[in-house]
């Protein structure tokens, strides 16, 4: 019995010490005290305790004396580590070092400080920013006819282009000192989100110069002369910028671009100067057809050593006026038949002076670092804003339509199948707004969130895709017929644009989120790699043993939290959300442990096993998205009415995390290790399941109410109830009217069902009801007004054949024939 107690004490002691993550001297003292206790209690004889102490003493000395430990233990490990350490190119290093780690680092490391998240300030709009959102942005939205822009004109009207320039929509990021607005990142996100609920092409037109573009690069890296010349011209709309990065042979792998520049002497403005001769062919460049200044990325070569140093200088960024000799701009791509300007730019033997390099000649070859940092900021704002806008619009309009549209004498929103889709729409809308708000605020804290921006871009555009698909399913035929009444079609049509640009989603999920996150967020991996490259044995020794302690601690934390059902996990608050803080702490520890085992066993192969690393990326992503939901709810005062949305979003994230871990473990190459990891992180089996149907039902019902959570969640969007030409505004009017008339309308329908009111048409039935004295004259007028509104909400547009399929003119046919001949030649 005493032996059993001693074993239990040893096990509990190990778990307690490992859970707390104590240092090596504490472990040594604890083992010594345990042996002393065994001897004093009589469990072990003095001889046995003494022999054990003699055996363990050399091990303790070896581990606790750094000099001895380095010579005997660390040196062989160090040599082996250097042999298997993969080479790192300059571009790979710059990609890893670009940007910052932020809250995702806490989540990756397995012991998140929830108070840090709670204390993180979230940006509030200034009076000036709010006024711009309520006035200039609203005025712009009123000028936008979605159907006319996308289906007919394929361009913004001239007065819209003029207004965007005049009100400096292109210069939200430019400081006031240069004539810009100097808005916060959060304000920029709000502006783009609101415009996108009205028209995607206008939102893209506004967002591109304010994310990745010459303005962003100039502010961070430009010379003072470049800033003084270009920024005021960009601010007042004199110049329209674009940035040329991608091309026919290079998309997400921008480092492999074939476009090049050679340092040489040439003539500029009548004199010989040192410059660059450029050859480039870029495609998919937004705003290129209307741009006046081109931001250009290319590989710079200096074969004659005119700059000194290396011949291959690396990726460089320069500003080139589009009317500069040799630059060819103007033709348009037609991305998913959307109206925003996009097209190719080309140049052959284009000579520019060195001073046109952004940042001047000193920044030659440093373009990749510039791009990585600016891409992370833009990626955190632009595409997430489009995703949030689609979520707002899908939630608001689907809720209204589901209450207005009836089948089998019931609003379709009462059917459970429809409610399942509406729950996803509502839950995603809540998560989208929470993530948009938190991620955009990171920029205002001075953070360049490279990993978080990848998480936001990938998941928010994927949620956009799912939300719009679900909205289409609920709307049915109402959603698929183009025309002025259709508020879904153009956003649905634009889905692939968001999925593809600023880092294709497949690449972002499979390579960036975990691939970058594992090295950037891990407290020891990158420093260990650096110590090995610098041949720093002492530094590597400290890191190695700290890393081992970290791994044991995270594994034990995951196991103990799993055994306790996360009850031992910390929560900064009580109430309904406390459980979720604890569960996320548990999954954070599980991620830290599993990631460490995977990197230790697979090493560099983990990067190539994209499906495995992508699943770990999904875990990290949903930890971040779930924490954003908790903060969004708590910052609002934890309103009880939002709890169904909160629970749905958090349960969905936890279930996704489990599915990601399960897929990872089922496919991990070592089945023995996979089984061990599963027992550690899920000791009691599957802990999470899909969101409860009752919460999904409550979410769906809330979306059908014109106030409450629906209003707070989607308030940033644009819909004008007073504008008869705004189809979303008309839906809002109809929903509010229905709430008032619904009791009377339901009674009327019951009279029809029972045969108390007769007639074939609604007008005949209404006349009969009035004659029977069932409704008053005022009630009959109210019912007829509602019927007119209802029919307007469910009817779809129809067009004469010549409107849809106009016969092209002779000149148009000749142009098309000429284009086709050039395209195939």
FIDO-946965 format. One line per 10 residues: number of its first residue (from 0); their letters; for each residue x, y, z of C-alpha. Coordinates in pm, whole numbers. Example, Ala and Ser with C-alpha at 12.3 -4.5 7.8 and 13.67 -1.06 7.14 Angstrom:
# FIDO-946965
0	as	1230:-450:780 | 1367:-106:714
This chain:
# FIDO-946965
0	xxxxxxxxxx	0:0:0 | 283:237:90 | 445:167:-246 | 122:252:-425 | 95:578:-232 | 457:660:-319 | 386:601:-689 | 75:819:-674 | 268:1094:-494 | 544:1077:-757
10	xxxxxxxxxx	292:1097:-1041 | 98:1384:-886 | 421:1564:-805 | 542:1527:-1162 | 210:1658:-1300 | 204:1950:-1055 | 560:2059:-1125 | 530:2012:-1500 | 193:2192:-1508 | 350:2491:-1333
20	xxxxxxxxxx	657:2478:-1556 | 918:2505:-1279 | 1289:2542:-1357 | 1549:2266:-1355 | 1688:2344:-1004 | 1339:2310:-860 | 1300:1971:-1030 | 1635:1865:-881 | 1536:1976:-530 | 1196:1809:-561
30	xxxxxxxxxx	1352:1473:-656 | 1596:1501:-364 | 1314:1576:-121 | 1109:1287:-259 | 1396:1043:-201 | 1440:1182:148 | 1070:1138:212 | 1079:777:93 | 1362:704:337 | 1206:888:633
40	xxxxxxxxxx	865:727:579 | 1018:380:559 | 895:316:206 | 1258:279:94 | 1551:162:305 | 1848:384:363 | 2055:165:135 | 1802:183:-149 | 1760:558:-111 | 2136:607:-99
50	xxxxxxxxxx	2201:399:-411 | 1927:586:-597 | 2077:919:-490 | 2421:811:-606 | 2283:709:-945 | 2085:1033:-990 | 2350:1270:-857 | 2570:1263:-1171 | 2262:1323:-1387 | 2164:1617:-1168
60	xxxxxxxxxx	2513:1763:-1186 | 2529:1709:-1561 | 2202:1892:-1616 | 2256:2173:-1365 | 2613:2266:-1456 | 2589:2455:-1790 | 2953:2412:-1889 | 2949:2035:-1836 | 2605:2005:-1994 | 2717:2187:-2307
70	xxxxxxxxxx	3019:1960:-2356 | 2848:1627:-2288 | 2482:1670:-2389 | 2430:1978:-2602 | 2731:1963:-2836 | 2624:1636:-3011 | 2267:1766:-3042 | 2401:2095:-3176 | 2602:1920:-3448 | 2307:1705:-3553
80	xxxxxxxxxx	2076:2008:-3555 | 2310:2203:-3783 | 2332:1910:-4025 | 1954:1888:-4071 | 1890:2263:-4056 | 1750:2360:-4398 | 1911:2652:-4580 | 1722:2980:-4563 | 1727:3217:-4859 | 1734:3591:-4813
90	xxxxxxxxxx	1372:3619:-4929 | 1261:3348:-4685 | 1438:3529:-4402 | 1278:3859:-4496 | 934:3696:-4511 | 984:3549:-4163 | 1121:3868:-4013 | 864:4099:-4176 | 573:4205:-3962 | 505:4139:-3596
100	xxxxxxxxxx	362:3870:-3375 | 68:3977:-3163 | -215:3804:-2981 | -173:3494:-3199 | 165:3442:-3031 | -7:3401:-2694 | -250:3151:-2842 | 25:2952:-3015 | 238:2927:-2701 | -27:2744:-2502
110	xxxxxxxxxx	-89:2970:-2203 | -281:3276:-2322 | -305:3574:-2091 | -672:3654:-2129 | -639:3976:-1936 | -400:4097:-2204 | -673:4047:-2463 | -934:4216:-2245 | -703:4514:-2193 | -620:4544:-2564
120	xxxxxxxxxx	-773:4873:-2680 | -1004:4852:-2978 | -1013:5160:-3196 | -1310:5393:-3173 | -1390:5627:-3460 | -1302:5990:-3408 | -1568:6255:-3468 | -1405:6335:-3801 | -1397:5970:-3908 | -1759:5914:-3801
130	xxxxxxxxxx	-1866:6225:-3989 | -1690:6104:-4304 | -1859:5765:-4270 | -2203:5923:-4217 | -2173:6193:-4484 | -1919:6141:-4764 | -1947:5762:-4760 | -2326:5772:-4750 | -2329:6028:-5031 | -2103:5801:-5238
140	xxxxxxxxxx	-2327:5501:-5173 | -2631:5697:-5291 | -2453:5761:-5620 | -2392:5390:-5681 | -2642:5190:-5885 | -2518:4835:-5835 | -2699:4679:-6128 | -2614:4957:-6372 | -2246:4957:-6275 | -2190:4582:-6284
150	xxxxxxxxxx	-2429:4455:-6550 | -2450:4743:-6794 | -2172:5003:-6777 | -1888:4787:-6640 | -1745:5103:-6490 | -1816:5359:-6222 | -1997:5668:-6353 | -1781:5972:-6428 | -1941:6167:-6144 | -1847:5888:-5902
160	xxxxxxxxxx	-1482:5896:-6012 | -1488:6275:-5967 | -1646:6249:-5624 | -1397:5985:-5506 | -1110:6211:-5611 | -1264:6530:-5473 | -1341:6381:-5132 | -997:6212:-5117 | -1117:5854:-5080 | -782:5743:-5223
170	xxxxxxxxxx	-590:5911:-4940 | -738:5773:-4621 | -395:5644:-4518 | -202:5958:-4619 | -124:6194:-4328 | -299:6530:-4308 | 34:6707:-4348 | 34:6585:-4711 | -333:6659:-4774 | -473:6316:-4683
180	xxxxxxxxxx	-728:6217:-4421 | -485:6038:-4189 | -757:5796:-4083 | -706:5503:-3849 | -686:5150:-3983 | -1022:5078:-3823 | -1181:5378:-3996 | -1047:5260:-4332 | -1199:4919:-4266 | -1535:5076:-4180
190	xxxxxxxxxx	-1536:5287:-4496 | -1460:4993:-4723 | -1713:4771:-4544 | -1994:5022:-4583 | -1923:5086:-4952 | -1898:4710:-5018 | -2250:4651:-4888 | -2362:4879:-5170 | -2120:4798:-5453 | -1814:4570:-5457
200	xxxxxxxxxx	-1640:4743:-5749 | -1652:5083:-5580 | -1518:4927:-5259 | -1229:4763:-5445 | -1153:5090:-5624 | -1130:5273:-5292 | -950:5005:-5093 | -658:4927:-5325 | -475:5263:-5302 | -525:5248:-4925
210	xxxxxxxxxx	-376:4901:-4880 | -95:4778:-5102 | 5:5069:-5317 | 254:5348:-5370 | 104:5555:-5087 | 166:5286:-4826 | 519:5219:-4948 | 607:5588:-4973 | 495:5665:-4620 | 705:5386:-4471
220	xxxxxxxxxx	1010:5384:-4698 | 1007:5684:-4933 | 1267:5958:-4929 | 1153:6297:-4807 | 1166:6431:-5163 | 948:6143:-5286 | 697:6202:-5007 | 684:6576:-5070 | 620:6528:-5442 | 397:6222:-5461
230	xxxxxxxxxx	185:6218:-5145 | 2:6550:-5203 | -69:6448:-5563 | -202:6109:-5449 | -405:6277:-5176 | -594:6519:-5400 | -654:6264:-5677 | -419:6425:-5927 | -248:6088:-5945 | -424:5751:-5945
240	xxxxxxxxxx	-192:5475:-5826 | -166:5106:-5890 | 88:4848:-5783 | 224:4589:-6026 | 338:4272:-5852 | 179:3966:-6014 | 219:3835:-6369 | 146:3548:-6605 | 411:3322:-6446 | 399:3446:-6089
250	xxxxxxxxxx	107:3475:-5852 | 138:3397:-5486 | 508:3314:-5524 | 607:3674:-5583 | 973:3600:-5515 | 998:3410:-5845 | 895:3704:-6063 | 1069:3709:-6404 | 1053:4089:-6435 | 1395:4244:-6413
260	xxxxxxxxxx	1592:4564:-6416 | 1959:4609:-6503 | 2167:4890:-6356 | 2322:5092:-6637 | 2376:5441:-6767 | 2115:5606:-6982 | 1958:5935:-7080 | 1694:6099:-6865 | 1561:6452:-6921 | 1845:6527:-7163
270	xxxxxxxxxx	2137:6413:-6951 | 2319:6088:-6885 | 2245:5941:-6542 | 2288:5615:-6357 | 1962:5425:-6373 | 1782:5098:-6445 | 1664:4947:-6771 | 1340:4761:-6700 | 1162:4476:-6875 | 836:4360:-6722
280	xxxxxxxxxx	499:4204:-6800 | 244:4227:-6522 | -118:4116:-6509 | -418:4126:-6275 | -325:4481:-6167 | -618:4664:-6010 | -662:5026:-6128 | -396:4978:-6399 | -620:5093:-6688 | -679:5432:-6521
290	xxxxxxxxxx	-355:5467:-6322 | -120:5758:-6369 | 161:5622:-6151 | 280:5266:-6137 | 439:5104:-5834 | 656:4832:-5984 | 827:4530:-5826 | 1116:4369:-6016 | 1444:4186:-5963 | 1743:4417:-5982
300	xxxxxxxxxx	2073:4307:-6134 | 2400:4501:-6133 | 2633:4298:-6362 | 2892:4579:-6392 | 2903:4653:-6019 | 2792:5014:-6070 | 2628:5017:-5727 | 2904:4817:-5561 | 2844:4496:-5374 | 2648:4199:-5509
310	xxxxxxxxxx	2548:4169:-5871 | 2206:4024:-5795 | 2052:4282:-5563 | 1710:4119:-5522 | 1355:4246:-5544 | 1327:4623:-5573 | 1029:4859:-5585 | 1013:5176:-5793 | 760:5445:-5887 | 714:5498:-6262
320	xxxxxxxxxx	467:5740:-6425 | 245:5545:-6661 | 311:5793:-6943 | 686:5731:-6919 | 835:5614:-7252 | 811:5239:-7296 | 535:5179:-7038 | 224:5022:-7191 | -100:5047:-6993 | -463:5064:-7083
330	xxxxxxxxxx	-636:4742:-7184 | -865:4579:-6932 | -909:4242:-6776 | -1266:4148:-6692 | -1241:3974:-6349 | -1563:3778:-6298 | -1738:4043:-6511 | -1693:4295:-6228 | -1664:4665:-6305 | -1354:4757:-6108
340	xxxxxxxxxx	-1058:4852:-6322 | -802:4576:-6367 | -556:4508:-6644 | -204:4432:-6764 | 97:4662:-6770 | 409:4600:-6975 | 740:4762:-7041 | 1031:4690:-7272 | 1369:4859:-7222 | 1213:5124:-6998
350	xxxxxxxxxx	1491:5342:-6855 | 1436:5508:-6517 | 1679:5696:-6291 | 1790:5532:-5966 | 1608:5805:-5771 | 1277:5647:-5873 | 1346:5350:-5647 | 1113:5386:-5350 | 1342:5499:-5071 | 1614:5593:-5315
360	xxxxxxxxxx	1919:5392:-5426 | 1983:5282:-5065 | 1667:5069:-5081 | 1776:4877:-5391 | 1718:4508:-5328 | 1503:4562:-5018 | 1167:4548:-5192 | 1070:4204:-5069 | 1085:4314:-4705 | 888:4626:-4794
370	xxxxxxxxxx	623:4421:-4970 | 590:4164:-4693 | 532:4428:-4428 | 290:4634:-4635 | 105:4327:-4761 | 37:4221:-4402 | -119:4558:-4318 | -329:4574:-4634 | -430:4209:-4608 | -556:4275:-4255
380	xxxxxxxxxx	-789:4550:-4377 | -902:4511:-4736 | -1028:4159:-4802 | -1155:4114:-4442 | -1365:4429:-4494 | -1522:4276:-4807 | -1588:3953:-4616 | -1751:4140:-4329 | -1965:4342:-4572 | -2091:4023:-4738
390	xxxxxxxxxx	-2168:3883:-4392 | -2362:4194:-4290 | -2559:4206:-4612 | -2633:3831:-4612 | -2752:3839:-4252 | -2970:4145:-4284 | -3132:4064:-4615 | -3175:3691:-4553 | -3340:3765:-4220 | -3583:4006:-4384
400	xxxxxxxxxx	-3656:3779:-4681 | -3705:3472:-4460 | -3979:3649:-4267 | -4144:3808:-4570 | -4140:3505:-4802 | -4398:3239:-4722 | -4437:2880:-4826 | -4701:2636:-4700 | -4863:2935:-4523 | -4555:2994:-4303
410	xxxxxxxxxx	-4259:3232:-4325 | -3975:3025:-4467 | -3761:3131:-4172 | -3975:2902:-3954 | -3853:2589:-4133 | -3563:2413:-3962 | -3372:2355:-4283 | -3377:2727:-4357 | -3290:2804:-3995 | -2979:2586:-4025
420	xxxxxxxxxx	-2852:2804:-4311 | -2958:3123:-4132 | -2771:3012:-3817 | -2450:2987:-4019 | -2515:3326:-4176 | -2582:3487:-3838 | -2302:3309:-3655 | -2055:3398:-3928 | -2175:3759:-3936 | -2103:3787:-3564
430	xxxxxxxxxx	-1760:3628:-3604 | -1680:3839:-3911 | -1757:4166:-3737 | -1566:4060:-3425 | -1259:3963:-3629 | -1279:4275:-3849 | -1288:4502:-3546 | -1002:4333:-3359 | -777:4281:-3661 | -818:4634:-3796
440	xxxxxxxxxx	-739:4774:-3452 | -403:4594:-3456 | -277:4839:-3716 | -370:5129:-3491 | -160:4975:-3215 | 143:4989:-3444 | 133:4615:-3512 | 212:4470:-3856 | 29:4142:-3802 | 169:3906:-4065
450	xxxxxxxxxx	14:3585:-3925 | -311:3745:-3806 | -358:3912:-4144 | -326:3574:-4317 | -580:3424:-4074 | -822:3710:-4133 | -783:3711:-4509 | -831:3337:-4553 | -1110:3271:-4305 | -1308:3590:-4360
460	xxxxxxxxxx	-1321:3541:-4736 | -1415:3175:-4686 | -1693:3280:-4449 | -1800:3530:-4717 | -1823:3242:-4963 | -2030:3025:-4728 | -2258:3310:-4616 | -2341:3412:-4972 | -2398:3050:-5075 | -2638:3005:-4783
470	xxxxxxxxxx	-2810:3334:-4865 | -2854:3217:-5223 | -3005:2890:-5102 | -3260:3071:-4887 | -3349:3326:-5156 | -3379:3063:-5429 | -3497:3210:-5760 | -3503:3556:-5604 | -3124:3540:-5579 | -3028:3411:-5923
480	xxxxxxxxxx	-3210:3653:-6153 | -2999:3956:-6241 | -3158:4296:-6225 | -3206:4609:-6013 | -3396:4413:-5746 | -3115:4162:-5688 | -2886:4257:-5400 | -2706:3919:-5383 | -2593:3843:-5737 | -2301:4084:-5773
490	xxxxxxxxxx	-2153:3993:-5434 | -2195:3625:-5519 | -2028:3687:-5854 | -1733:3854:-5678 | -1659:3564:-5440 | -1366:3423:-5643 | -1200:3766:-5648 | -1174:3773:-5270 | -1068:3410:-5258 | -792:3457:-5515
500	xxxxxxxxxx	-625:3794:-5460 | -371:3914:-5199 | -250:3558:-5145 | -465:3278:-5287 | -661:3103:-5014 | -513:2760:-5084 | -163:2896:-5039 | -260:3111:-4741 | -408:2818:-4552 | -155:2553:-4647
510	xxxxxxxxxx	168:2750:-4627 | 129:3082:-4453 | -84:3051:-4139 | 104:2768:-3969 | 420:2786:-4178 | 482:3144:-4073 | 304:3114:-3740 | 505:2816:-3614 | 839:2989:-3658 | 727:3344:-3575
520	xxxxxxxxxx	513:3259:-3272 | 718:2980:-3116 | 938:3115:-2836 | 1238:2892:-2919 | 1240:2753:-3275 | 1361:3060:-3466 | 1613:3161:-3194 | 1749:2803:-3202 | 1788:2825:-3579 | 1968:3157:-3544
530	xxxxxxxxxx	2198:3021:-3271 | 2289:2728:-3497 | 2363:2957:-3791 | 2583:3177:-3570 | 2754:2868:-3420 | 2649:2989:-3073 | 2667:2672:-2861 | 2604:2849:-2530 | 2294:3024:-2663 | 2169:2703:-2823
540	xxxxxxxxxx	2218:2520:-2491 | 2001:2767:-2300 | 1734:2761:-2567 | 1734:2381:-2601 | 1671:2307:-2235 | 1418:2587:-2203 | 1247:2438:-2509 | 1238:2090:-2351 | 1082:2231:-2035 | 832:2424:-2245
550	xxxxxxxxxx	729:2110:-2436 | 680:1903:-2120 | 484:2184:-1958 | 248:2227:-2253 | 191:1853:-2288 | 109:1816:-1918 | -112:2126:-1926 | -306:1984:-2219 | -341:1647:-2044 | -448:1790:-1707
560	xxxxxxxxxx	-691:2033:-1864 | -831:1746:-2071 | -879:1524:-1765 | -1054:1805:-1579 | -1277:1899:-1871 | -1089:2232:-1882 | -1215:2316:-1534 | -862:2398:-1420 | -813:2640:-1707 | -822:3006:-1617
570	xxxxxxxxxx	-1103:3242:-1703 | -1090:3617:-1649 | -1462:3634:-1594 | -1757:3436:-1466 | -2093:3386:-1629 | -2194:3215:-1954 | -1866:3270:-2139 | -1629:3150:-1864 | -1640:2793:-1995 | -1523:2907:-2336
580	xxxxxxxxxx	-1218:3089:-2199 | -1119:2766:-2022 | -1179:2548:-2329 | -974:2780:-2548 | -691:2771:-2292 | -704:2393:-2312 | -689:2388:-2692 | -411:2647:-2689 | -200:2414:-2472 | -289:2124:-2702
590	xxxxxxxxxx	-172:2319:-3007 | 158:2412:-2840 | 225:2049:-2750 | 121:1893:-3082 | 307:2156:-3285 | 624:2090:-3084 | 602:1714:-3133 | 529:1754:-3504 | 818:1995:-3562 | 1052:1778:-3357
600	xxxxxxxxxx	965:1458:-3545 | 908:1590:-3898 | 1138:1892:-3898 | 1145:2065:-4236 | 920:1794:-4383 | 626:1944:-4192 | 632:2242:-4431 | 601:2006:-4727 | 321:1806:-4564 | 82:2090:-4634
610	xxxxxxxxxx	-236:1912:-4531 | -94:1842:-4187 | 37:2193:-4132 | -285:2343:-4269 | -487:2160:-4004 | -267:2300:-3728 | -314:2639:-3895 | -691:2590:-3868 | -651:2532:-3494 | -455:2853:-3450
620	xxxxxxxxxx	-700:3042:-3673 | -1008:2938:-3478 | -839:3011:-3148 | -791:3364:-3279 | -1142:3396:-3425 | -1301:3260:-3107 | -1104:3501:-2889 | -1219:3787:-3115 | -1580:3679:-3056 | -1530:3677:-2679
630	xxxxxxxxxx	-1377:4024:-2686 | -1646:4164:-2916 | -1917:4035:-2683 | -1746:4153:-2366 | -1658:4498:-2501 | -2029:4548:-2573 | -2114:4481:-2208 | -2190:4108:-2258 | -2555:4161:-2365 | -2766:3855:-2297
640	xxxxxxxxxx	-2950:3886:-2628 | -2624:3810:-2812 | -2552:3485:-2628 | -2704:3256:-2896 | -2472:3416:-3154 | -2175:3391:-2918 | -2243:3028:-2827 | -2303:2931:-3188 | -1978:3094:-3306 | -1769:2953:-3020
650	xxxxxxxxxx	-1913:2602:-3034 | -1856:2601:-3409 | -1493:2711:-3360 | -1426:2450:-3091 | -1581:2178:-3307 | -1368:2291:-3602 | -1060:2279:-3379 | -1141:1922:-3279 | -1198:1819:-3641 | -865:1976:-3739
660	xxxxxxxxxx	-679:1792:-3462 | -857:1469:-3550 | -761:1498:-3917 | -403:1580:-3820 | -371:1280:-3587 | -538:1039:-3829 | -282:1128:-4094 | 31:1175:-3884 | 304:946:-4023 | 396:784:-3690
670	xxxxxxxxxx	88:597:-3569 | 246:538:-3229 | 311:905:-3172 | -30:995:-3311 | -195:768:-3054 | 18:916:-2777 | -71:1274:-2876 | -442:1184:-2893 | -433:1039:-2541 | -259:1351:-2414
680	xxxxxxxxxx	-489:1615:-2565 | -816:1417:-2568 | -781:1178:-2270 | -1159:1144:-2228 | -1252:1129:-2596 | -1422:1384:-2818 | -1506:1696:-2614 | -1674:1922:-2872 | -1965:1898:-3111 | -2149:2119:-3357
690	xxxxxxxxxx	-2345:2417:-3226 | -2678:2331:-3064 | -2994:2349:-3276 | -3164:2567:-3014 | -2894:2832:-3050 | -2921:2812:-3428 | -3296:2862:-3404 | -3253:3167:-3182 | -2997:3315:-3418 | -3234:3267:-3711
700	xxxxxxxxxx	-3523:3424:-3520 | -3308:3722:-3420 | -3219:3786:-3785 | -3590:3817:-3863 | -3638:4097:-3609 | -3577:4451:-3737 | -3401:4565:-3418 | -3184:4414:-3144 | -2879:4205:-3229 | -2945:4224:-3603
710	xxxxxxxxxx	-2922:4601:-3589 | -2599:4619:-3387 | -2436:4348:-3592 | -2502:4501:-3932 | -2529:4872:-3853 | -2217:4964:-4051 | -2375:4858:-4380 | -2562:5087:-4619 | -2930:5059:-4703 | -3150:5361:-4764
720	xxxxxxxxxx	-3512:5303:-4666 | -3612:5637:-4818 | -3462:5546:-5158 | -3705:5358:-5379 | -3413:5259:-5606 | -3233:5078:-5323 | -3355:4715:-5318 | -3213:4657:-4970 | -3383:4972:-4844 | -3715:4846:-4980
730	xxxxxxxxxx	-3661:4513:-4799 | -3605:4702:-4474 | -3925:4902:-4523 | -4114:4581:-4596 | -3982:4407:-4284 | -4077:4697:-4057 | -4418:4716:-4219 | -4467:4342:-4175 | -4394:4359:-3803 | -4678:4608:-3766
740	xxxxxxxxxx	-4927:4435:-3997 | -4839:4070:-3926 | -5112:3995:-3666 | -5381:4127:-3902 | -5222:3957:-4204 | -5209:3622:-4021 | -5578:3650:-3930 | -5663:3727:-4290 | -5473:3421:-4414 | -5654:3200:-4161
750	xxxxxxxxxx	-5989:3328:-4287 | -5880:3237:-4640 | -5765:2888:-4528 | -6097:2823:-4351 | -6303:2940:-4648 | -6449:3235:-4460 | -6298:3466:-4720 | -6337:3373:-5083 | -6192:3486:-5412 | -5912:3392:-5651
760	xxxxxxxxxx	-5696:3700:-5628 | -5579:3890:-5322 | -5792:4188:-5424 | -6106:3971:-5454 | -6043:3814:-5114 | -5982:4150:-4955 | -6305:4289:-5102 | -6498:3989:-4970 | -6344:4028:-4623 | -6446:4393:-4618
770	xxxxxxxxxx	-6800:4307:-4730 | -6820:4043:-4456 | -6720:4300:-4197 | -6406:4106:-4106 | -6181:4405:-4175 | -6239:4778:-4167 | -6167:5010:-4456 | -5845:5124:-4287 | -5738:4765:-4227 | -5812:4676:-4588
780	xxxxxxxxxx	-5591:4963:-4705 | -5319:4846:-4465 | -5340:4490:-4599 | -5333:4606:-4962 | -5031:4828:-4896 | -4855:4532:-4737 | -4940:4304:-5027 | -4787:4554:-5270 | -4471:4568:-5060 | -4457:4191:-5022
790	xxxxxxxxxx	-4492:4130:-5394 | -4219:4382:-5471 | -3988:4185:-5236 | -4044:3848:-5402 | -4076:3943:-5768 | -3773:3926:-5997 | -3675:4147:-6290 | -3746:4069:-6655 | -3600:4240:-6962 | -3677:4271:-7333
800	xxxxxxxxxx	-3452:4045:-7542 | -3266:4338:-7695 | -3161:4461:-7349 | -3005:4132:-7251 | -2863:4034:-7591 | -2811:4352:-7792 | -2692:4305:-8147 | -2343:4451:-8172 | -2279:4732:-8418 | -2057:4677:-8719
810	xxxxxxxxxx	-1772:4863:-8549 | -1815:4654:-8235 | -1803:4333:-8440 | -1486:4452:-8611 | -1327:4537:-8276 | -1414:4195:-8136 | -1280:4019:-8444 | -959:4217:-8429 | -919:4139:-8059 | -976:3767:-8113
820	xxxxx	-720:3761:-8393 | -463:3932:-8167 | -551:3701:-7877 | -484:3380:-8070 | -185:3503:-8271
